[in-house]
Amino acid sequence: MHKSVLLKESIAILNPQPGELFIDGTIGSGGHSEAILEKIGSSGKLLGIDWDESNIKKLLEIKKLRDWDNVILINGNYADLPEILESLNPLVGGEKFKSLKNDEDLRADGLIVDLGFSSEQIEHSKRGFSFMKDEPLIMRYDTGIMNYESGIRNLTAAEVINSFNEKDLADIFWKYGEERFSRQIAKKIVEERKRGRILTTFELVEIIKKAVPKFYEKGRLHPATRVFQALRIYVNRELENLETLLKNLPKIFKLKGRVVIISFHSLEDRLVKNYFRQMAKEGYAEILTKKPITPTEEEIRNNPRSRSAKMRAIQIK
């Protein structure tokens, strides 16, 4: 089961009140949303967004969310929040989900975005997020490989590995994974793919192990960790989507709206920190977390995957 990270701390800062409109930009298994719903009550509204359609479908089966008439679930990307709010109709669900289209004010009182990918995606998606399972090298959050709106095929990790040149692969591994052996790994991938396409996670893991020094395998992290992180970030445009969201915050919120973003690696955290500081400097927001809030030792013991989480928050002025 996926466990929501920094649940108590995030709800305390968001401080949801009855009647408010809240957005969960990465609703996942709904843990943060359930806690928010308890606070906003039947007079409030919750918009839950997830890029992974399977998460939305699972949530529709969960009684605690299914029975709330003030919840709208949308299969979409949080980077598109201004557009989603502008034309808010339920894309998934049924007639019982109420549209906010006729509301006078479609700006939010609160937003939470948990940038970590869920345990469900690691364990059950079969899309190659984990180097511990032998699965196809897909690594996409959205389940549709073809983007039917644009007619363009969405990029998969396998396509990156099998078609990008050595320099571009090395740049991706370094920029998005901070992998110090990025050049050696990229060179080995290009050599190995001449013998046949690299299509599974285990095939890629073996190539990485061949490329890095032996001592690297004995380190704290699995030798494939940073390459897999880099590929996932790249194919899903995670940093670009996050930056788009941060730029759009003034379009999304009412005055005194609260924003909580939970990140899991330094690239995300740096981006959030810099944008929040700039917004505060320009007088658009007040920083609510002088230093990032991190999980307690107890939470890390109960949920080891939370150990790298950092939470930052602002209030819109």
C-alpha positions in Angstrom: 0.0 0.0 0.0 1.2 3.5 -0.8 1.7 5.7 2.2 1.2 9.5 1.8 4.3 11.3 2.8 4.4 14.2 5.4 0.6 13.9 5.7 0.1 15.6 9.1 2.7 18.3 8.3 1.1 19.1 4.9 -2.4 19.3 6.3 -1.3 21.5 9.2 0.3 24.1 6.8 -2.6 23.9 4.2 -5.1 24.4 7.0 -8.2 23.5 4.9 -11.4 25.2 6.0 -15.1 24.3 5.4 -16.3 25.5 2.1 -12.9 26.0 0.5 -11.8 24.7 -3.0 -8.7 22.5 -2.8 -6.6 20.9 -5.5 -4.6 17.7 -5.2 -2.4 17.9 -8.3 -1.0 14.4 -7.9 -3.9 12.6 -6.2 -2.4 9.1 -6.5 -4.0 6.8 -4.0 -5.9 9.7 -2.4 -4.2 9.9 1.1 -3.7 13.7 1.2 -7.2 14.2 -0.4 -9.0 12.2 2.2 -7.5 14.3 4.9 -8.4 17.5 3.1 -12.0 16.4 2.5 -12.4 15.8 6.2 -11.5 19.4 6.8 -13.4 21.2 3.9 -16.6 19.1 4.5 -19.6 18.8 2.2 -19.6 22.6 1.6 -16.1 22.5 0.1 -14.8 21.1 -3.2 -11.9 19.0 -4.1 -10.3 18.7 -7.6 -8.1 15.6 -7.9 -5.8 15.3 -10.8 -3.5 12.5 -11.9 -1.6 11.9 -15.1 -1.9 8.1 -14.6 -5.4 7.1 -15.6 -5.2 3.9 -13.6 -4.9 5.9 -10.4 -8.1 7.7 -11.3 -9.9 4.5 -12.0 -8.8 3.0 -8.7 -9.9 6.0 -6.8 -13.4 5.7 -8.2 -13.6 2.3 -6.5 -12.6 3.7 -3.1 -15.7 4.3 -1.0 -14.3 7.3 0.9 -13.9 9.3 -2.3 -16.6 7.7 -4.4 -19.4 8.8 -2.0 -18.4 12.5 -2.0 -20.5 14.6 -4.4 -18.1 17.5 -4.1 -15.1 15.6 -5.6 -14.0 16.0 -9.3 -11.4 13.5 -10.6 -9.6 14.4 -13.8 -7.0 12.4 -15.7 -4.6 15.2 -16.6 -1.4 17.0 -15.9 -1.0 19.6 -13.2 1.0 21.7 -15.6 -2.4 22.4 -17.3 -4.2 23.6 -14.2 -5.2 27.0 -15.5 -6.9 25.4 -18.5 -8.4 22.7 -16.4 -10.0 25.3 -14.0 -11.2 27.3 -17.0 -13.2 24.5 -18.5 -13.9 22.3 -15.5 -16.0 19.4 -16.3 -15.4 15.8 -15.0 -13.6 13.8 -17.6 -13.8 10.6 -15.6 -16.6 9.5 -13.4 -20.3 10.2 -14.0 -23.1 12.6 -13.7 -22.9 12.6 -9.9 -19.6 14.6 -10.0 -20.6 18.3 -10.0 -19.1 20.7 -12.5 -17.6 24.0 -11.1 -18.3 25.6 -14.5 -20.9 28.0 -13.2 -19.2 29.0 -10.0 -18.3 32.6 -9.7 -14.7 32.0 -8.6 -12.7 29.2 -10.0 -9.5 30.1 -8.1 -8.3 27.7 -5.4 -7.8 28.1 -1.7 -5.2 25.4 -1.5 -3.0 23.1 -3.6 -0.8 20.1 -2.8 1.5 18.4 -5.2 3.4 15.3 -4.2 6.1 14.8 -6.8 7.0 11.3 -5.8 5.9 8.4 -7.8 3.8 5.9 -5.9 4.5 2.4 -4.6 1.6 1.2 -6.8 3.5 2.5 -9.9 6.7 0.8 -8.8 5.0 -2.5 -7.9 2.2 -3.0 -10.3 2.3 -0.6 -13.3 4.5 -3.0 -15.5 6.0 0.2 -17.1 9.6 -0.2 -16.0 9.9 2.3 -13.2 11.8 -0.1 -11.0 15.2 -1.7 -11.8 14.2 -4.5 -9.4 11.6 -5.9 -11.8 12.0 -7.2 -15.4 9.6 -5.0 -17.3 9.3 -3.1 -20.6 11.3 0.1 -20.7 8.3 2.5 -20.9 8.6 4.7 -17.7 5.6 6.9 -18.7 3.1 8.1 -16.1 0.3 8.5 -18.7 -0.8 5.0 -19.8 -1.4 6.0 -23.4 1.7 5.7 -25.5 0.0 7.6 -28.3 -1.1 11.2 -27.6 -4.4 11.1 -29.6 -5.0 14.8 -29.3 -1.8 15.7 -31.2 -1.4 12.4 -33.0 2.3 12.4 -31.8 3.7 9.3 -30.2 4.8 9.9 -26.7 8.5 9.2 -26.0 9.3 6.0 -24.0 12.5 5.2 -22.2 13.2 2.4 -24.7 13.1 5.0 -27.6 15.6 7.2 -25.7 18.0 4.4 -25.0 17.8 3.0 -28.5 17.8 6.1 -30.7 19.6 9.0 -28.9 23.3 9.5 -29.6 26.0 8.9 -27.0 26.4 12.6 -26.1 22.7 13.2 -25.6 22.4 10.1 -23.4 25.3 11.2 -21.3 23.8 14.6 -20.9 20.4 13.2 -19.8 22.1 10.9 -17.2 24.1 13.8 -15.9 21.5 16.6 -16.0 18.5 14.6 -14.6 20.3 12.0 -12.5 23.6 13.6 -11.6 25.2 10.3 -12.6 29.0 10.7 -12.4 29.7 7.8 -14.7 27.2 9.1 -17.3 29.7 9.1 -20.2 30.8 5.5 -19.6 27.2 4.3 -19.3 26.2 6.1 -22.5 29.1 4.7 -24.4 28.3 1.2 -23.3 24.7 1.5 -24.2 25.6 2.6 -27.7 28.0 -0.4 -28.0 25.4 -2.9 -26.7 22.5 -1.7 -28.8 24.4 -2.5 -32.0 23.8 -6.2 -31.1 20.1 -5.7 -30.6 17.5 -3.3 -29.2 17.5 -2.8 -25.5 13.9 -3.2 -24.5 13.7 -4.3 -20.8 14.8 -3.0 -17.4 17.0 -5.9 -16.7 18.8 -5.6 -20.0 19.6 -2.0 -19.2 20.6 -2.8 -15.6 23.2 -5.3 -16.9 24.6 -2.8 -19.3 25.0 -0.2 -16.5 26.7 -2.7 -14.3 29.2 -3.5 -17.1 29.9 0.2 -17.6 30.6 1.3 -14.1 33.6 0.3 -11.8 33.1 -2.7 -9.5 33.2 -0.6 -6.4 30.1 1.4 -7.6 28.0 -1.7 -7.0 28.9 -1.8 -3.4 27.7 1.8 -2.7 24.6 2.9 -0.8 22.6 3.2 -4.0 22.0 0.6 -6.7 24.2 1.4 -9.7 21.1 1.9 -11.9 19.3 4.3 -9.5 20.4 7.6 -11.1 20.0 6.4 -14.7 16.5 5.2 -14.1 15.6 8.5 -12.3 17.1 10.5 -15.2 15.1 8.5 -17.8 11.8 8.8 -15.9 12.3 12.6 -15.4 13.2 13.1 -19.1 10.5 11.1 -20.8 7.8 12.6 -18.6 9.2 16.1 -18.8 8.9 16.3 -15.0 11.0 19.4 -14.5 9.4 21.3 -17.3 5.9 20.4 -16.0 6.9 21.5 -12.5 8.3 24.8 -13.8 5.1 25.4 -15.8 3.0 24.9 -12.6 5.2 27.3 -10.6 4.9 30.0 -13.3 1.1 29.5 -13.3 0.5 29.7 -9.5 -0.7 33.4 -9.6 -3.4 32.3 -12.2 -4.6 29.5 -9.9 -5.1 31.0 -6.5 -7.2 33.3 -4.5 -5.6 35.7 -2.1 -4.1 33.9 0.9 -4.2 30.6 -1.1 -1.8 28.0 0.3 0.6 25.9 -1.8 2.5 22.8 -0.6 5.0 21.0 -2.8 6.7 17.8 -1.7 9.8 16.9 -3.7 12.1 13.9 -3.6 15.4 15.0 -5.3 17.6 18.0 -5.4 16.6 19.1 -8.9 12.9 19.5 -8.0 13.6 21.0 -4.6 16.0 23.6 -6.1 13.4 24.6 -8.7 10.7 25.0 -6.0 13.0 26.9 -3.6 14.1 29.3 -6.3 10.6 30.1 -7.6 9.2 30.5 -4.1 12.0 32.9 -3.2 11.5 34.9 -6.3 7.7 35.1 -5.7 8.4 36.3 -2.1 11.0 38.8 -3.3 8.5 40.3 -5.8 5.8 40.5 -3.2 3.5 37.8 -4.7 3.8 35.3 -1.8 4.9 34.7 1.7 7.2 31.7 2.4 5.7 29.5 5.1 8.6 27.1 5.5 12.0 28.9 6.1 13.6 25.5 5.8 12.2 22.5 4.0 10.2 20.2 6.3 11.4 16.6 6.2 10.0 13.4 7.6 10.5 12.4 11.2 12.6 9.5 12.1 9.4 7.6 13.0 7.9 8.2 9.5 11.1 7.1 7.8 11.0 3.9 9.9 7.4 3.2 8.9 7.9 4.4 5.3 11.5 4.2 4.1 10.6 5.7 0.7 9.8 9.0 2.5 13.4 9.5 3.6 14.3 11.9 0.7 11.1 14.0 0.9 11.3 17.8 1.3 8.2 19.9 1.7 8.1 23.7 1.0 5.1 26.0 1.2 4.0 29.5 0.4 0.9 31.6 0.8 -0.2 33.8 -2.1 -0.5 37.5 -1.4 
